[in-house]
């Protein structure tokens, strides 16, 4: 496994999460849509929620979750040897491809770029050959 490539993919996830949350906080809302969401109440069990607050909360939580995924992947690369990273790389690739598919279908723009970068990075990481312990021992024995 190519650890550097995994870190690039993890960085793409973190970057996407941070930029998503920053933009959701600073970009102006459509005034008509914002008013309609504020006027709409949603009953969830005993709670009555303002739809605008609910939408904003879910959006911010999504950005935080993307950042957390990237950070966890980055931390895993520091804790495990490269030959044990493959299962994490596979999950990261599948998640990145799914997010890329959603971005292409529903969110054209920057997420298509960042999740393309992440997907390519995880493909590179998974395609890289790592020297396994058996391979290293065979090399030592040949000398």
DSSP file (Angstrom, degrees, kcal/mol; ACC not computed):
  #  RESIDUE AA STRUCTURE BP1 BP2  ACC     N-H-->O    O-->H-N    N-H-->O    O-->H-N    TCO  KAPPA ALPHA  PHI   PSI    X-CA   Y-CA   Z-CA
    1    1 A X              0   0    0      0, 0.0     2,-0.9     0, 0.0   125,-0.2   0.000 360.0 360.0 360.0 139.8    0.0    0.0    0.0
    2    2 A X     >  -     0   0    0    123,-1.0     4,-1.8     1,-0.2     5,-0.1  -0.804 360.0-168.3 -91.1 103.8    1.2    3.5   -0.8
    3    3 A X  H  > S+     0   0    0     -2,-0.9     4,-2.3     1,-0.2    -1,-0.2   0.869  84.8  56.7 -63.8 -38.4    0.8    5.4    2.5
    4    4 A X  H  > S+     0   0    0      1,-0.2     4,-2.0     2,-0.2    -1,-0.2   0.909 106.1  50.5 -60.8 -41.6    1.3    8.8    0.8
    5    5 A X  H  > S+     0   0    0      2,-0.2     4,-2.4     1,-0.2    -1,-0.2   0.895 108.7  51.6 -64.6 -39.7   -1.5    8.1   -1.6
    6    6 A X  H  X S+     0   0    0     -4,-1.8     4,-2.8     1,-0.2    -1,-0.2   0.912 108.9  51.3 -62.2 -40.7   -3.8    7.2    1.3
    7    7 A X  H  X S+     0   0    0     -4,-2.3     4,-2.5     2,-0.2    -2,-0.2   0.864 107.8  52.3 -65.3 -35.0   -2.9   10.4    3.0
    8    8 A X  H  X S+     0   0    0     -4,-2.0     4,-2.1     2,-0.2    -2,-0.2   0.941 111.8  46.0 -64.1 -46.3   -3.7   12.4   -0.2
    9    9 A X  H  X S+     0   0    0     -4,-2.4     4,-1.8     2,-0.2    -2,-0.2   0.905 113.1  49.7 -61.9 -41.9   -7.1   10.7   -0.3
   10   10 A X  H  X S+     0   0    0     -4,-2.8     4,-2.4     1,-0.2    -1,-0.2   0.907 109.5  52.0 -62.9 -41.5   -7.6   11.4    3.4
   11   11 A X  H  X S+     0   0    0     -4,-2.5     4,-3.0     1,-0.2    -1,-0.2   0.870 105.4  55.1 -62.3 -37.4   -6.7   15.0    2.9
   12   12 A X  H  X S+     0   0    0     -4,-2.1     4,-2.3     2,-0.2    -1,-0.2   0.901 108.9  48.1 -63.4 -40.4   -9.2   15.3    0.1
   13   13 A X  H  X S+     0   0    0     -4,-1.8     4,-2.2     2,-0.2    -2,-0.2   0.934 113.6  46.5 -64.2 -45.7  -11.9   14.1    2.5
   14   14 A X  H  X S+     0   0    0     -4,-2.4     4,-2.4     1,-0.2     5,-0.2   0.930 112.9  49.5 -62.7 -45.2  -10.8   16.6    5.2
   15   15 A X  H  X S+     0   0    0     -4,-3.0     4,-2.7     1,-0.2     5,-0.3   0.920 110.3  50.8 -59.4 -45.3  -10.6   19.5    2.7
   16   16 A X  H  X S+     0   0    0     -4,-2.3     4,-2.4    -5,-0.2    -1,-0.2   0.913 111.1  48.6 -60.3 -43.8  -14.1   18.7    1.4
   17   17 A X  H  X S+     0   0    0     -4,-2.2     4,-2.1     2,-0.2    -1,-0.2   0.921 113.8  44.9 -63.8 -44.8  -15.6   18.6    4.8
   18   18 A X  H  X S+     0   0    0     -4,-2.4     4,-2.6     2,-0.2     5,-0.2   0.946 115.8  45.9 -65.6 -48.2  -14.0   21.9    6.0
   19   19 A X  H  X S+     0   0    0     -4,-2.7     4,-2.8    -5,-0.2     5,-0.3   0.899 110.5  55.0 -63.5 -39.7  -14.8   23.8    2.7
   20   20 A X  H  X S+     0   0    0     -4,-2.4     4,-2.3    -5,-0.3    -1,-0.2   0.945 112.1  42.5 -56.8 -49.5  -18.4   22.4    2.8
   21   21 A X  H  X S+     0   0    0     -4,-2.1     4,-1.3     2,-0.2    -2,-0.2   0.906 114.1  50.5 -68.2 -40.7  -19.0   23.7    6.3
   22   22 A X  H  X S+     0   0    0     -4,-2.6     4,-1.8     1,-0.2     3,-0.4   0.947 113.7  45.4 -61.0 -47.4  -17.3   27.1    5.6
   23   23 A X  H  X S+     0   0    0     -4,-2.8     4,-2.5     1,-0.2    -1,-0.2   0.875 109.0  55.1 -65.5 -36.8  -19.4   27.6    2.5
   24   24 A X  H  < S+     0   0    0     -4,-2.3    -1,-0.2    -5,-0.3    -2,-0.2   0.783 112.5  44.8 -68.5 -23.1  -22.6   26.6    4.1
   25   25 A X  H  < S+     0   0    0     -4,-1.3    -1,-0.2    -3,-0.4    -2,-0.2   0.791 122.4  33.1 -86.5 -30.0  -22.0   29.2    6.8
   26   26 A X  H  < S+     0   0    0     -4,-1.8     2,-0.2    -5,-0.1    -2,-0.2   0.731  93.6  91.1-103.6 -23.0  -21.0   32.1    4.6
   27   27 A X  S  < S-     0   0    0     -4,-2.5     2,-0.1    -5,-0.2     0, 0.0  -0.524  80.6-114.1 -74.8 139.0  -22.9   31.7    1.3
   28   28 A X        -     0   0    0     -2,-0.2     2,-0.2     1,-0.1    -1,-0.1  -0.402  27.7-124.9 -71.4 147.8  -26.3   33.5    1.3
   29   29 A X        -     0   0    0     -2,-0.1     2,-0.5     1,-0.1    -1,-0.1  -0.504  31.1 -95.0 -84.9 158.4  -29.5   31.5    1.1
   30   30 A X     >  -     0   0    0     -2,-0.2     4,-3.1     1,-0.2     5,-0.3  -0.663  37.7-140.9 -68.1 120.3  -32.1   31.9   -1.5
   31   31 A X  H  > S+     0   0    0     -2,-0.5     4,-2.1     1,-0.2     5,-0.2   0.855  97.3  48.3 -59.5 -37.7  -34.5   34.2    0.4
   32   32 A X  H  > S+     0   0    0      2,-0.2     4,-2.1     1,-0.2    -1,-0.2   0.936 115.9  43.4 -68.2 -45.7  -37.7   32.6   -0.9
   33   33 A X  H  > S+     0   0    0      2,-0.2     4,-2.6     1,-0.2    -2,-0.2   0.916 112.9  52.5 -65.4 -43.0  -36.5   29.1    0.0
   34   34 A X  H  X S+     0   0    0     -4,-3.1     4,-2.5     1,-0.2    -1,-0.2   0.908 110.4  48.1 -60.2 -42.7  -35.1   30.2    3.4
   35   35 A X  H  X S+     0   0    0     -4,-2.1     4,-2.0    -5,-0.3    -1,-0.2   0.913 111.5  49.9 -65.3 -42.0  -38.5   31.8    4.3
   36   36 A X  H  X S+     0   0    0     -4,-2.1     4,-0.9     1,-0.2    -2,-0.2   0.904 112.4  47.6 -63.3 -40.6  -40.4   28.7    3.2
   37   37 A X  H  < S+     0   0    0     -4,-2.6    15,-0.9     1,-0.2    14,-0.7   0.898 111.0  50.6 -67.5 -39.9  -38.0   26.5    5.3
   38   38 A X  H  < S+     0   0    0     -4,-2.5    -1,-0.2     1,-0.2    -2,-0.2   0.857 110.8  49.9 -65.2 -33.6  -38.3   28.8    8.3
   39   39 A X  H  < S+     0   0    0     -4,-2.0     2,-0.4    -5,-0.2    -1,-0.2   0.692  96.9  86.3 -77.1 -18.7  -42.1   28.7    8.0
   40   40 A X     <  -     0   0    0     -4,-0.9    11,-2.6    -3,-0.4     2,-0.4  -0.703  61.1-165.0 -90.0 130.3  -42.1   24.9    7.8
   41   41 A X  E     -A   50   0A   0     -2,-0.4     2,-0.5     9,-0.2     9,-0.2  -0.911   3.2-157.6-112.9 142.4  -42.2   22.9   11.1
   42   42 A X  E     -A   49   0A   0      7,-3.1     7,-3.5    -2,-0.4     2,-0.7  -0.979  10.1-142.5-121.8 128.2  -41.3   19.2   11.2
   43   43 A X  E     +A   48   0A   0     -2,-0.5     2,-0.6     5,-0.2     5,-0.2  -0.815  20.9 176.6 -93.6 117.4  -42.6   17.0   14.1
   44   44 A X  E >   -A   47   0A   0      3,-3.1     3,-2.2    -2,-0.7     2,-0.2  -0.904  64.0 -60.2-121.3  99.8  -40.0   14.4   15.1
   45   45 A X  T 3  S-     0   0    0     -2,-0.6    -1,-0.0     1,-0.3     0, 0.0  -0.439 120.9 -14.2  59.6-129.4  -41.3   12.5   18.1
   46   46 A X  T 3  S+     0   0    0     -2,-0.2     2,-0.4    -3,-0.1    -1,-0.3   0.513 122.7  90.5 -81.0  -2.6  -41.9   15.0   20.9
   47   47 A X  E <   -A   44   0A   0     -3,-2.2    -3,-3.1     2,-0.0     2,-0.6  -0.762  60.5-154.8-102.3 139.0  -39.9   17.7   19.1
   48   48 A X  E     -A   43   0A   0     -2,-0.4     2,-0.4    -5,-0.2    -5,-0.2  -0.955  23.6-165.2-106.6 117.6  -41.1   20.3   16.7
   49   49 A X  E     -A   42   0A   0     -7,-3.5    -7,-3.1    -2,-0.6     2,-0.4  -0.844  22.8-124.4-111.7 140.2  -38.2   21.4   14.5
   50   50 A X  E  >  -A   41   0A   0     -2,-0.4     4,-2.4    -9,-0.2    -9,-0.2  -0.678  22.9-138.6 -74.4 127.3  -37.8   24.4   12.2
   51   51 A X  H  > S+     0   0    0    -11,-2.6     4,-2.6   -14,-0.7   -13,-0.2   0.831 100.7  55.2 -62.1 -33.4  -37.0   22.9    8.8
   52   52 A X  H  > S+     0   0    0    -15,-0.9     4,-2.3   -12,-0.3    -1,-0.2   0.929 110.9  44.3 -65.5 -44.2  -34.3   25.6    8.1
   53   53 A X  H  > S+     0   0    0      2,-0.2     4,-2.7     1,-0.2    -2,-0.2   0.895 113.4  51.5 -66.2 -39.9  -32.5   24.8   11.3
   54   54 A X  H  X S+     0   0    0     -4,-2.4     4,-2.5     2,-0.2     5,-0.2   0.935 110.9  47.3 -62.3 -46.4  -32.8   21.1   10.6
   55   55 A X  H  X S+     0   0    0     -4,-2.6     4,-2.2     1,-0.2    -2,-0.2   0.918 114.1  47.2 -62.4 -43.7  -31.4   21.5    7.1
   56   56 A X  H  X S+     0   0    0     -4,-2.3     4,-2.5     2,-0.2     5,-0.2   0.903 112.2  50.3 -65.1 -41.5  -28.5   23.6    8.3
   57   57 A X  H  X S+     0   0    0     -4,-2.7     4,-2.4     2,-0.2    -2,-0.2   0.912 111.3  47.6 -63.7 -43.1  -27.7   21.2   11.1
   58   58 A X  H  X S+     0   0    0     -4,-2.5     4,-2.2     2,-0.2    -1,-0.2   0.907 112.0  51.1 -64.1 -41.1  -27.6   18.2    8.8
   59   59 A X  H  X S+     0   0    0     -4,-2.2     4,-1.9    -5,-0.2    -2,-0.2   0.928 112.1  45.4 -62.5 -46.4  -25.4   20.1    6.4
   60   60 A X  H  X S+     0   0    0     -4,-2.5     4,-2.3     1,-0.2    -1,-0.2   0.890 112.0  52.3 -65.4 -38.7  -22.9   21.1    9.0
   61   61 A X  H  X S+     0   0    0     -4,-2.4     4,-2.5    -5,-0.2    -1,-0.2   0.877 106.9  53.8 -64.2 -36.8  -22.9   17.5   10.5
   62   62 A X  H  X S+     0   0    0     -4,-2.2     4,-2.3     2,-0.2    -2,-0.2   0.924 109.1  47.7 -63.5 -44.3  -22.2   16.2    7.0
   63   63 A X  H  X S+     0   0    0     -4,-1.9     4,-2.2     1,-0.2    -2,-0.2   0.908 112.5  49.5 -62.1 -41.8  -19.2   18.4    6.6
   64   64 A X  H  X S+     0   0    0     -4,-2.3     4,-2.6     1,-0.2    -2,-0.2   0.901 110.0  51.3 -63.3 -41.1  -17.9   17.4   10.1
   65   65 A X  H  X S+     0   0    0     -4,-2.5     4,-2.5     2,-0.2    -2,-0.2   0.895 108.6  50.8 -64.4 -40.1  -18.4   13.7    9.2
   66   66 A X  H  X S+     0   0    0     -4,-2.3     4,-2.1     2,-0.2    -1,-0.2   0.923 111.7  47.9 -63.0 -42.7  -16.4   14.1    6.0
   67   67 A X  H  X S+     0   0    0     -4,-2.2     4,-2.6     1,-0.2    -2,-0.2   0.923 111.4  50.6 -61.9 -43.7  -13.6   15.8    7.9
   68   68 A X  H  X S+     0   0    0     -4,-2.6     4,-2.8     2,-0.2     5,-0.2   0.888 107.6  53.1 -63.6 -39.9  -13.7   13.0   10.6
   69   69 A X  H  X S+     0   0    0     -4,-2.5     4,-2.4     2,-0.2    -1,-0.2   0.949 112.3  45.2 -59.1 -48.9  -13.5   10.3    7.9
   70   70 A X  H  X S+     0   0    0     -4,-2.1     4,-2.4     1,-0.2    -2,-0.2   0.915 113.4  49.3 -61.6 -43.8  -10.4   11.9    6.5
   71   71 A X  H  X S+     0   0    0     -4,-2.6     4,-2.6     2,-0.2    -1,-0.2   0.910 110.8  49.9 -64.0 -42.3   -8.8   12.5    9.9
   72   72 A X  H  X S+     0   0    0     -4,-2.8     4,-2.5     2,-0.2    -1,-0.2   0.912 110.7  49.6 -63.2 -42.1   -9.4    8.9   10.9
   73   73 A X  H  X S+     0   0    0     -4,-2.4     4,-1.7    -5,-0.2    -2,-0.2   0.924 111.5  49.5 -61.2 -42.9   -7.9    7.5    7.7
   74   74 A X  H  X S+     0   0    0     -4,-2.4     4,-0.8     1,-0.2    -2,-0.2   0.925 111.9  48.2 -60.8 -44.9   -4.9    9.8    8.2
   75   75 A X  H >X S+     0   0    0     -4,-2.6     4,-0.9     1,-0.2     3,-0.7   0.870 106.5  57.0 -65.2 -37.1   -4.5    8.5   11.8
   76   76 A X  H >X S+     0   0    0     -4,-2.5     4,-2.1     1,-0.2     3,-0.8   0.882 100.8  57.6 -62.1 -38.0   -4.8    4.9   10.7
   77   77 A X  H 3< S+     0   0    0     -4,-1.7    -1,-0.2     1,-0.3    -2,-0.2   0.773 106.6  49.9 -64.9 -23.3   -1.9    5.3    8.4
   78   78 A X  H << S+     0   0    0     -4,-0.8    -1,-0.3    -3,-0.7    -2,-0.2   0.677 115.1  42.7 -85.3 -18.3    0.2    6.4   11.4
   79   79 A X  H << S+     0   0    0     -4,-0.9     2,-0.3    -3,-0.8    -2,-0.2   0.722 108.9  54.5-101.4 -25.3   -0.8    3.4   13.5
   80   80 A X  S  < S-     0   0    0     -4,-2.1     2,-0.1    -5,-0.1     5,-0.1  -0.843  82.7-111.1-115.0 146.9   -0.7    0.5   11.1
   81   81 A X    >   -     0   0    0     -2,-0.3     3,-2.2     1,-0.1     4,-0.3  -0.398  39.4-106.6 -68.1 155.0    2.1   -0.8    8.9
   82   82 A X  G >  S+     0   0    0      1,-0.3     3,-1.6     2,-0.2     4,-0.3   0.823 117.1  60.9 -54.2 -37.2    1.5   -0.4    5.1
   83   83 A X  G 3  S+     0   0    0      1,-0.3    -1,-0.3    48,-0.2     3,-0.2   0.638 104.2  50.5 -70.6 -11.1    0.7   -4.1    4.6
   84   84 A X  G <  S+     0   0    0     -3,-2.2     4,-0.3     1,-0.1     3,-0.3   0.345  90.8  79.6-103.8   5.7   -2.2   -3.9    7.0
   85   85 A X    X>  +     0   0    0     -3,-1.6     4,-2.3    -4,-0.3     3,-0.6   0.601  62.4  95.5 -87.8 -12.3   -3.9   -0.9    5.4
   86   86 A X  H 3> S+     0   0    0     -4,-0.3     4,-2.4     1,-0.2     5,-0.2   0.869  82.0  50.3 -52.1 -48.4   -5.6   -2.7    2.5
   87   87 A X  H 3> S+     0   0    0     -3,-0.3     4,-2.1     1,-0.2    -1,-0.2   0.891 113.2  47.4 -59.9 -36.4   -9.0   -3.2    4.1
   88   88 A X  H <> S+     0   0    0     -3,-0.6     4,-2.6    -4,-0.3    -1,-0.2   0.879 110.7  52.1 -69.6 -37.5   -9.1    0.5    5.0
   89   89 A X  H  X S+     0   0    0     -4,-2.3     4,-2.3     2,-0.2    -2,-0.2   0.878 108.8  50.5 -64.9 -37.8   -8.1    1.5    1.5
   90   90 A X  H  X S+     0   0    0     -4,-2.4     4,-2.5    -5,-0.2    -2,-0.2   0.941 112.6  45.3 -65.7 -47.5  -10.9   -0.6    0.0
   91   91 A X  H  X S+     0   0    0     -4,-2.1     4,-2.6     1,-0.2     5,-0.2   0.916 113.6  50.6 -61.5 -42.8  -13.5    1.0    2.3
   92   92 A X  H  X S+     0   0    0     -4,-2.6     4,-2.4     1,-0.2    -1,-0.2   0.892 110.9  48.9 -63.3 -40.0  -12.1    4.4    1.6
   93   93 A X  H  X S+     0   0    0     -4,-2.3     4,-2.8     2,-0.2     5,-0.2   0.935 112.0  47.8 -65.3 -46.2  -12.2    3.8   -2.2
   94   94 A X  H  X S+     0   0    0     -4,-2.5     4,-2.4     1,-0.2    -2,-0.2   0.926 114.3  46.8 -61.4 -44.7  -15.8    2.5   -2.1
   95   95 A X  H  X S+     0   0    0     -4,-2.6     4,-2.6     2,-0.2    -1,-0.2   0.899 113.0  49.5 -64.1 -40.4  -16.9    5.5    0.0
   96   96 A X  H  X S+     0   0    0     -4,-2.4     4,-2.5    -5,-0.2    -2,-0.2   0.907 111.5  48.1 -66.3 -41.7  -15.0    7.9   -2.3
   97   97 A X  H  X S+     0   0    0     -4,-2.8     4,-2.5     2,-0.2    -2,-0.2   0.893 112.2  49.6 -65.6 -39.3  -16.6    6.4   -5.4
   98   98 A X  H  X S+     0   0    0     -4,-2.4     4,-2.3    -5,-0.2    -2,-0.2   0.933 112.8  46.5 -64.1 -45.1  -20.0    6.6   -3.9
   99   99 A X  H  X S+     0   0    0     -4,-2.6     4,-2.4     1,-0.2    -2,-0.2   0.885 112.0  51.8 -64.4 -37.3  -19.5   10.2   -2.9
  100  100 A X  H  X S+     0   0    0     -4,-2.5     4,-2.7     2,-0.2    -2,-0.2   0.920 108.4  51.1 -64.2 -43.1  -18.2   11.0   -6.4
  101  101 A X  H  X S+     0   0    0     -4,-2.5     4,-2.2     1,-0.2    -2,-0.2   0.909 111.6  47.1 -59.9 -43.2  -21.3    9.3   -7.9
  102  102 A X  H  X>S+     0   0    0     -4,-2.3     4,-3.0     2,-0.2     5,-0.8   0.902 111.4  51.8 -64.6 -40.7  -23.5   11.5   -5.8
  103  103 A X  H  X5S+     0   0    0     -4,-2.4     4,-1.2     3,-0.2    -2,-0.2   0.915 111.3  46.8 -62.9 -42.9  -21.5   14.6   -6.6
  104  104 A X  H  <5S+     0   0    0     -4,-2.7    -1,-0.2     1,-0.2    -2,-0.2   0.912 119.9  39.5 -64.7 -42.0  -21.8   13.9  -10.3
  105  105 A X  H  <5S+     0   0    0     -4,-2.2    -2,-0.2    -5,-0.2    -1,-0.2   0.840 137.5   5.8 -77.6 -33.7  -25.5   13.2  -10.1
  106  106 A X  H  <5S+     0   0    0     -4,-3.0    -3,-0.2    -5,-0.2    -2,-0.2   0.643 125.5  43.1-129.9 -20.0  -26.6   15.8   -7.6
  107  107 A X     << -     0   0    0     -4,-1.2     5,-0.3    -5,-0.8     4,-0.3  -0.508  65.3-172.7-133.7  64.8  -23.9   18.3   -6.6
  108  108 A X        +     0   0    0     -4,-0.2     2,-0.4    -2,-0.2     3,-0.1  -0.280  50.6  48.4 -61.4 146.6  -21.9   19.4   -9.6
  109  109 A X  S >> S-     0   0    0      1,-0.1     3,-1.7     0, 0.0     4,-0.8  -0.947 107.9  -0.1 128.3-148.8  -18.9   21.5   -8.8
  110  110 A X  H >> S+     0   0    0     -2,-0.4     4,-2.5     1,-0.3     3,-0.7   0.788 119.8  62.5 -53.8 -37.5  -16.0   21.2   -6.3
  111  111 A X  H 3> S+     0   0    0     -4,-0.3     4,-2.4     1,-0.2     5,-0.3   0.838  98.2  59.2 -60.5 -27.7  -17.1   17.9   -4.7
  112  112 A X  H <> S+     0   0    0     -3,-1.7     4,-1.1    -5,-0.3    -1,-0.2   0.889 110.2  43.0 -64.0 -36.2  -16.6   16.2   -8.1
  113  113 A X  H <X S+     0   0    0     -4,-0.8     4,-2.5    -3,-0.7    -2,-0.2   0.947 115.7  45.6 -73.7 -49.7  -13.0   17.4   -8.1
  114  114 A X  H  X S+     0   0    0     -4,-2.5     4,-2.3     1,-0.2    -2,-0.2   0.893 115.6  45.7 -66.8 -38.4  -12.2   16.5   -4.5
  115  115 A X  H  X S+     0   0    0     -4,-2.4     4,-2.4    -5,-0.2    -1,-0.2   0.778 110.6  54.7 -76.6 -23.8  -13.8   13.1   -4.6
  116  116 A X  H  X S+     0   0    0     -4,-1.1     4,-2.7    -5,-0.3     5,-0.2   0.925 109.6  47.9 -66.0 -45.2  -12.1   12.4   -7.9
  117  117 A X  H  X S+     0   0    0     -4,-2.5     4,-2.5     1,-0.2    -2,-0.2   0.935 113.5  47.3 -59.1 -46.9   -8.8   13.2   -6.2
  118  118 A X  H  X S+     0   0    0     -4,-2.3     4,-2.4     2,-0.2     5,-0.2   0.930 112.7  48.6 -61.7 -45.7   -9.7   10.9   -3.3
  119  119 A X  H  X S+     0   0    0     -4,-2.4     4,-2.1     1,-0.2    -2,-0.2   0.927 113.2  46.6 -61.7 -45.9  -10.8    8.1   -5.6
  120  120 A X  H  X S+     0   0    0     -4,-2.7     4,-2.5     1,-0.2    -1,-0.2   0.906 111.4  52.5 -62.7 -41.6   -7.7    8.2   -7.7
  121  121 A X  H  X S+     0   0    0     -4,-2.5     4,-2.5    -5,-0.2    -2,-0.2   0.911 110.4  47.0 -62.0 -42.3   -5.4    8.4   -4.6
  122  122 A X  H  X S+     0   0    0     -4,-2.4     4,-2.4     2,-0.2    -1,-0.2   0.853 110.3  52.6 -71.1 -33.0   -7.0    5.3   -3.1
  123  123 A X  H  X S+     0   0    0     -4,-2.1     4,-2.2     2,-0.2    -2,-0.2   0.937 111.6  46.9 -62.9 -45.6   -6.7    3.4   -6.4
  124  124 A X  H  X S+     0   0    0     -4,-2.5     4,-1.4     1,-0.2    -2,-0.2   0.917 112.0  50.9 -60.9 -43.4   -3.0    4.3   -6.5
  125  125 A X  H  < S+     0   0    0     -4,-2.5  -123,-1.0     1,-0.2    -1,-0.2   0.909 113.6  43.8 -62.0 -42.1   -2.7    3.2   -2.9
  126  126 A X  H  < S+     0   0    0     -4,-2.4    -1,-0.2     1,-0.2    -2,-0.2   0.812 112.2  52.9 -74.4 -29.4   -4.3   -0.1   -3.5
  127  127 A X  H  < S+     0   0    0     -4,-2.2    -1,-0.2    -5,-0.2    -2,-0.2   0.739  87.5 100.3 -77.7 -22.4   -2.4   -0.8   -6.7
  128  128 A X  S  < S-     0   0    0     -4,-1.4     2,-0.5    -5,-0.2  -126,-0.1  -0.380  73.0-129.7 -68.1 138.6    1.0   -0.2   -5.1
  129  129 A X        -     0   0    0     -2,-0.1     2,-0.4  -128,-0.1    -1,-0.1  -0.749  22.2-160.5 -87.9 131.5    2.9   -3.2   -4.2
  130  130 A X        -     0   0    0     -2,-0.5     2,-0.8   -47,-0.1  -128,-0.1  -0.870  25.8-110.6-110.4 148.7    4.2   -3.3   -0.7
  131  131 A X        -     0   0    0     -2,-0.4   -48,-0.2  -130,-0.1     2,-0.1  -0.660  38.1-152.3 -75.2 114.8    7.0   -5.5    0.5
  132  132 A X     >  -     0   0    0     -2,-0.8     4,-2.6     1,-0.1     5,-0.2  -0.358  28.3-104.6 -81.4 168.5    5.4   -8.0    2.8
  133  133 A X  H  > S+     0   0    0      1,-0.2     4,-2.3     2,-0.2     5,-0.2   0.897 123.3  50.3 -60.4 -40.6    7.3   -9.7    5.7
  134  134 A X  H  > S+     0   0    0      2,-0.2     4,-2.3     1,-0.2    -1,-0.2   0.903 111.0  49.2 -65.8 -39.9    7.5  -12.9    3.6
  135  135 A X  H  > S+     0   0    0      2,-0.2     4,-2.0     1,-0.2    -2,-0.2   0.898 111.3  49.1 -65.0 -39.7    8.9  -11.0    0.6
  136  136 A X  H  X S+     0   0    0     -4,-2.6     4,-2.1     2,-0.2    -2,-0.2   0.888 111.4  49.4 -66.7 -38.4   11.4   -9.2    2.8
  137  137 A X  H  X S+     0   0    0     -4,-2.3     4,-2.4     2,-0.2    -2,-0.2   0.880 109.1  52.3 -68.5 -36.2   12.5  -12.5    4.4
  138  138 A X  H  X S+     0   0    0     -4,-2.3     4,-1.7     2,-0.2    -2,-0.2   0.894 109.4  50.2 -65.3 -38.7   12.9  -14.1    0.9
  139  139 A X  H  X S+     0   0    0     -4,-2.0     4,-0.8     2,-0.2    -2,-0.2   0.910 110.7  48.7 -63.2 -42.0   15.1  -11.2   -0.1
  140  140 A X  H >< S+     0   0    0     -4,-2.1     3,-0.6     1,-0.2    -2,-0.2   0.898 110.6  51.1 -64.8 -40.2   17.2  -11.6    3.0
  141  141 A X  H 3< S+     0   0    0     -4,-2.4    -1,-0.2     1,-0.2    -2,-0.2   0.810 104.7  57.5 -67.1 -30.1   17.6  -15.3    2.4
  142  142 A X  H 3<        0   0    0     -4,-1.7    -1,-0.2     1,-0.3    -2,-0.2   0.695 360.0 360.0 -74.1 -19.4   18.7  -14.7   -1.2
  143  143 A X    <<        0   0    0     -4,-0.8    -1,-0.3    -3,-0.6    -2,-0.2   0.457 360.0 360.0 -83.6 360.0   21.6  -12.6   -0.1
